[in-house]
Amino acid sequence: MHSTTPDARYKECQRMSRPLSWIELCRSAKFAGMWVALDSCRFDPDTRQPLEGDVVDADADLALLCGRMRETGRSNCAYFSVTTK
């Protein structure tokens, strides 16, 4: 379980000023085991795997994350489960 509240994580994500690469996300302890909502996501054209994106929000519970995204009107995000590497 993550030690910060979903609202605190959302505010942390809002402060990010640059896109994160998928490798950075997977290596980040902050997002380990979490679902992330990525905006402006760029994908590898061959594998269709994410390359980078702007982290909009994150949560261990996908349903809660999707609910918050729906409440804020962010319907164009891509959702991914982050596993550490």
Secondary structure, 3 states (H helix, E strand, C coil): CCCCCHHHHHHHHHCCCCCEEHHHHHHCCCCCCCEEEEEEEEECCCCCCEEEEEEEEEECCHHHHHHHHHHCCCCCCEEEECCCC
